[in-house]
Amino acid sequence: MRRLLLALLPVATLLSACTSTDYDLVQTASISPRFQDTDPQDFGGRNPHRHNIHGIDVSKWNGDIDWARVKNSGVSFAFIKATEGKDRVDTRFNEYWQQARAAGIPYAPYHFYYFCSTADAQADWFIANVPKSAVYLPPVLDAEWNGESKTCRYRPSPETVRAEMKRFMDRLEAHYGKRPIIYTSVDFHRDNLVDQFKDYHFWVRSTAKHPGEVYVERRWAFWQYTSTGVIPGIQGSTDINAFAGSAKNWQKWVAAVSR
């Protein structure tokens, strides 16, 4: 029972802290972008820069990273690719998470789900390659369609998708003691996740519109709003994300989930 209460605490903390008002920070004052963007989008009044907490997600394709510069630029968290499917590990994962930790940036590993492998095989692979010390923030399940894959373009039924996701996340939660975050894209969410997994935090991709316009009644915790961001310490374009709540919400949530 104690483990269950600890698992539910972060969810209750974040969801109770982010009301419909502070969740979107609908103030009308003009706010300058926190980071440059090589292809900035006009989000109108509900733009991501109204949120106080921003972070990045990275993989081996980001190359060498100066994590101290990243931290000093104002980045508050990093999602770091760890594994894919049942047999791939990102070659920069161990380097990235250890350097993020040394720089004082809260970090979390993510797994890119492969629908041509079983949930258990992928959970086994993730657990074998991601030590508990690499899971400071909750682990992330990246669930999206990958039409560019040369090895797997299989699209299971929504029922199968949800059952596999739940099995994978249950395995990770049992091992790490933290309920995973779900990352998803607009089309995958529309096909499989509308009105589902309401007791999980969602990290949503929406690079042209506010998530409220494209995700049906979805309460989100993280918003990936650009893939063309400019972050000091990283060469080339970088994904940037906003946290839904205030700086105070963020501090409370990190304190809860990093225990």
C-alpha positions as CSV (number, residue, x, y, z in Angstrom):
1,M,0.0,0.0,0.0
2,R,2.8,2.4,0.8
3,R,4.3,1.9,-2.6
4,L,0.9,2.5,-4.2
5,L,0.6,5.8,-2.3
6,L,4.0,6.9,-3.3
7,A,3.3,6.1,-7.0
8,L,0.1,8.1,-6.9
9,L,1.5,11.1,-5.1
10,P,3.2,12.7,-8.1
11,V,0.0,12.4,-10.1
12,A,-2.1,14.0,-7.4
13,T,0.4,16.7,-6.8
14,L,0.6,17.8,-10.4
15,L,-3.0,17.4,-11.4
16,S,-4.3,19.3,-8.3
17,A,-1.7,22.0,-8.7
18,C,-2.5,22.8,-12.4
19,T,-5.9,24.2,-12.6
20,S,-7.6,25.1,-15.8
21,T,-6.3,28.7,-15.3
22,D,-2.6,28.2,-14.5
23,Y,-2.4,25.1,-16.7
24,D,-2.4,27.3,-19.8
25,L,-1.3,30.5,-18.1
26,V,-3.8,32.6,-20.1
27,Q,-2.4,36.0,-19.2
28,T,-2.4,38.5,-22.0
29,A,1.0,40.2,-21.3
30,S,3.5,39.8,-24.1
31,I,6.4,37.4,-23.3
32,S,9.6,37.1,-25.3
33,P,10.7,33.6,-26.4
34,R,13.0,31.9,-23.9
35,F,15.0,30.3,-26.8
36,Q,15.7,31.1,-30.4
37,D,14.0,29.0,-33.1
38,T,15.1,28.6,-36.7
39,D,11.5,28.1,-37.8
40,P,9.3,29.8,-35.2
41,Q,5.5,29.3,-35.3
42,D,2.8,31.7,-34.4
43,F,0.8,30.1,-31.6
44,G,-1.3,33.2,-30.9
45,G,-2.2,34.1,-27.4
46,R,-1.6,30.6,-26.0
47,N,2.0,30.3,-26.9
48,P,4.5,28.1,-25.1
49,H,6.6,31.0,-23.9
50,R,3.9,31.9,-21.3
51,H,5.1,28.8,-19.4
52,N,8.0,29.2,-17.0
53,I,9.6,25.8,-17.2
54,H,11.2,24.6,-20.5
55,G,13.3,21.5,-21.3
56,I,14.8,19.5,-24.1
57,D,14.7,16.0,-25.5
58,V,17.8,14.6,-27.1
59,S,19.2,11.5,-28.7
60,K,22.5,10.5,-30.3
61,W,21.7,12.7,-33.3
62,N,22.3,15.8,-31.1
63,G,26.0,14.9,-31.0
64,D,28.3,16.5,-28.4
65,I,26.5,18.5,-25.8
66,D,27.9,21.0,-23.4
67,W,25.6,20.3,-20.5
68,A,26.9,23.1,-18.3
69,R,26.0,25.6,-21.1
70,V,22.6,23.9,-21.6
71,K,21.9,24.4,-17.9
72,N,23.0,28.0,-17.8
73,S,20.8,28.8,-20.8
74,G,17.7,28.1,-18.7
75,V,16.9,24.5,-19.6
76,S,15.1,22.9,-16.6
77,F,14.9,19.2,-17.7
78,A,16.0,16.7,-20.3
79,F,14.3,13.7,-21.7
80,I,17.0,11.4,-23.1
81,K,16.5,8.5,-25.5
82,A,17.6,5.3,-23.9
83,T,16.3,2.3,-25.9
84,E,14.2,1.3,-28.9
85,G,12.4,-1.9,-29.5
86,K,13.9,-5.0,-28.0
87,D,17.5,-4.7,-29.2
88,R,18.6,-1.0,-29.6
89,V,20.3,1.3,-27.1
90,D,21.1,4.9,-28.0
91,T,24.9,5.2,-28.1
92,R,25.0,8.5,-26.2
93,F,22.5,7.5,-23.5
94,N,24.9,6.7,-20.7
95,E,27.0,9.7,-21.5
96,Y,24.1,12.1,-21.7
97,W,22.3,11.1,-18.5
98,Q,25.4,11.1,-16.4
99,Q,26.5,14.5,-17.8
100,A,23.0,15.9,-17.3
101,R,23.1,14.7,-13.6
102,A,26.6,16.3,-13.2
103,A,25.2,19.6,-14.5
104,G,22.2,19.5,-12.2
105,I,19.6,19.1,-14.8
106,P,16.6,16.8,-13.9
107,Y,16.6,14.0,-16.5
108,A,14.5,11.0,-17.6
109,P,15.1,8.2,-20.1
110,Y,12.7,7.4,-22.8
111,H,11.9,4.3,-24.8
112,F,10.7,4.3,-28.4
113,Y,8.1,1.6,-28.7
114,Y,8.3,-0.9,-31.6
115,F,5.0,-2.6,-32.4
116,C,6.7,-5.6,-34.0
117,S,8.1,-6.7,-30.6
118,T,6.2,-7.7,-27.5
119,A,5.7,-5.5,-24.5
120,D,7.6,-7.8,-22.2
121,A,10.6,-8.1,-24.6
122,Q,10.9,-4.4,-24.7
123,A,10.4,-3.9,-21.0
124,D,13.1,-6.5,-20.4
125,W,15.4,-4.6,-22.7
126,F,14.8,-1.3,-21.1
127,I,15.3,-2.6,-17.6
128,A,18.5,-4.4,-18.6
129,N,20.0,-1.2,-20.1
130,V,18.6,1.6,-17.9
131,P,19.9,1.6,-14.3
132,K,17.7,3.0,-11.6
133,S,20.1,5.9,-11.1
134,A,19.3,6.9,-14.7
135,V,15.6,7.3,-13.8
136,Y,15.6,10.6,-11.9
137,L,12.3,11.8,-13.3
138,P,9.8,9.1,-14.4
139,P,10.7,7.0,-17.5
140,V,8.9,7.8,-20.7
141,L,7.1,5.6,-23.2
142,D,7.3,7.1,-26.6
143,A,4.3,5.8,-28.4
144,E,3.7,7.0,-32.0
145,W,3.3,5.7,-35.5
146,N,6.6,5.4,-37.4
147,G,5.7,5.4,-41.1
148,E,9.4,5.8,-42.1
149,S,10.5,2.5,-40.4
150,K,12.1,0.1,-42.8
151,T,11.5,-2.9,-40.6
152,C,8.1,-2.4,-39.0
153,R,5.0,-0.5,-40.2
154,Y,2.5,-2.7,-38.4
155,R,-0.4,-0.8,-36.8
156,P,-2.2,-2.9,-34.3
157,S,-5.8,-2.3,-33.3
158,P,-6.4,0.4,-30.6
159,E,-7.3,-2.3,-28.1
160,T,-4.0,-4.1,-28.8
161,V,-2.0,-0.8,-28.7
162,R,-3.5,0.1,-25.3
163,A,-3.0,-3.4,-23.8
164,E,0.7,-3.4,-24.9
165,M,1.3,0.1,-23.6
166,K,-0.2,-0.8,-20.3
167,R,1.8,-4.0,-19.9
168,F,5.1,-2.2,-20.8
169,M,4.3,0.6,-18.3
170,D,3.3,-1.7,-15.6
171,R,6.6,-3.5,-15.9
172,L,8.6,-0.3,-15.7
173,E,6.5,1.1,-12.8
174,A,7.0,-2.2,-10.8
175,H,10.8,-2.1,-11.4
176,Y,11.5,1.7,-10.9
177,G,8.7,2.6,-8.5
178,K,7.6,5.5,-10.8
179,R,4.6,5.7,-13.0
180,P,5.8,6.3,-16.6
181,I,5.0,9.4,-18.7
182,I,3.4,8.9,-22.1
183,Y,4.8,10.8,-25.1
184,T,2.6,10.8,-28.2
185,S,1.8,12.6,-31.4
186,V,-1.5,13.9,-32.7
187,D,-2.3,11.1,-35.1
188,F,-1.4,8.3,-32.7
189,H,-3.4,9.9,-29.9
190,R,-6.4,10.3,-32.2
191,D,-6.2,6.7,-33.3
192,N,-5.6,5.1,-29.9
193,L,-5.6,7.2,-26.8
194,V,-8.5,9.6,-26.8
195,D,-10.1,9.4,-23.3
196,Q,-7.6,6.7,-22.2
197,F,-4.9,6.6,-19.5
198,K,-6.3,9.5,-17.6
199,D,-4.2,8.7,-14.5
200,Y,-0.9,9.1,-16.5
201,H,1.0,12.2,-17.3
202,F,1.1,13.0,-21.0
203,W,3.9,14.7,-23.0
204,V,2.3,15.7,-26.3
205,R,3.8,16.9,-29.6
206,S,2.1,19.9,-31.2
207,T,4.4,22.1,-33.2
208,A,1.9,24.3,-35.0
209,K,-1.1,24.7,-32.6
210,H,-1.7,24.8,-28.9
211,P,-2.3,21.2,-27.6
212,G,-5.8,22.2,-26.6
213,E,-6.8,22.6,-30.3
214,V,-5.6,19.2,-31.5
215,Y,-5.8,16.8,-28.5
216,V,-9.4,15.9,-27.7
217,E,-10.0,16.8,-24.0
218,R,-6.4,15.7,-23.1
219,R,-4.9,17.1,-20.0
220,W,-1.1,17.3,-20.7
221,A,1.9,17.8,-18.5
222,F,4.6,18.5,-21.1
223,W,4.2,20.1,-24.6
224,Q,6.8,19.5,-27.3
225,Y,6.4,22.7,-29.3
226,T,9.3,22.8,-31.6
227,S,11.9,20.6,-33.3
228,T,13.9,23.6,-34.6
229,G,14.9,25.2,-31.3
230,V,18.4,26.7,-30.7
231,I,19.9,25.8,-27.3
232,P,23.4,27.1,-26.3
233,G,25.6,24.1,-25.8
234,I,24.0,22.0,-28.6
235,Q,24.8,22.3,-32.3
236,G,22.0,22.1,-34.7
237,S,18.2,22.0,-34.1
238,T,16.9,20.8,-30.8
239,D,13.4,19.7,-29.6
240,I,12.1,22.1,-26.9
241,N,9.3,21.4,-24.5
242,A,7.2,23.4,-22.0
243,F,5.9,22.1,-18.6
244,A,2.3,22.9,-18.0
245,G,2.4,24.3,-14.5
246,S,4.2,27.1,-12.7
247,A,7.7,27.1,-11.4
248,K,6.3,26.2,-8.0
249,N,4.4,23.3,-9.4
250,W,7.5,22.1,-11.1
251,Q,9.6,22.2,-7.9
252,K,7.0,20.3,-6.0
253,W,6.6,17.7,-8.7
254,V,10.3,17.1,-9.1
255,A,10.7,16.7,-5.4
256,A,7.9,14.1,-5.3
257,V,9.0,12.0,-8.2
258,S,12.7,12.0,-7.7
259,R,12.6,10.3,-4.3
